[in-house]
Amino acid sequence: MADIAIWICWGVVVVTWIAGAVYGARKSRRQRQPSGSGGLWRLGSIVAAVLIYRLAFHDLDRLTDHSLWIELPGLAVLVISTCFTIWARLSLGRMWSATPNMLRADHQLRTDGPYAITRHPIYTGLFGMLLGTVLLNGLGASIALIVVGAAVLATRIPIEERLMSKTFPDEYAHYRERVPRFVPRLHPPRRSHEARETHPLP
């Protein structure tokens, strides 16, 4: 059952990505921005994560626990994160880009829908899917997926943040104040007394 759920969830996301990439490639042009050494950091992080996984595989495999109290929450996390990922991808539409240093020529800043929950909802959803997959596999050797995912996101997100800040300096600055980067807030942010005094009600 766990394997079926994993294959279905990841398969739906892959199909959504392929369809979206094909549609976006036919409709828009891309505008490249300098990325600095981000590519080298991403490659190095992935290589390091793979090496750690290979060295620790046997120890992690012995710790694998397939208890229901681990796998059932994993199934819930996987399904919810899959829905959130697809929602975010559909909301971004043809403005999605495969690389963090590229924008579509007519890119617009998204701040509604899933982008009102986190600034990088696709990454939030994909990382949640990785977490759900790891839990469904029993928190054993597959925990290396979390290491690899964290390493990739740790390099991609800052690059995108810098690019968006450069492209939409004022709008993105206000957006960053309102919306968390990666982890959703459990409750909406409260307005300060100063803000209410600055903008009194009529």
Secondary structure, 3 states (H helix, E strand, C coil): CHHHHHHHHHHHHHHHHHHHHHHHHHHCCEEECCCCCHHHHHHHHHHHHHHHHHHHHHHHHHCCCCCHHHHHHHHHHHHHHHHHHHHHHHHHHHHCCCCCCEEECCCCCCCCHHHHCCCCHHHHHHHHHHHHHHHHCCCCHHHHHHHHHHHHHHHHHHHHHHHHHHHCHHHHHHHHHHCCCCCCCCCCCCCCHHHHHHCCCC
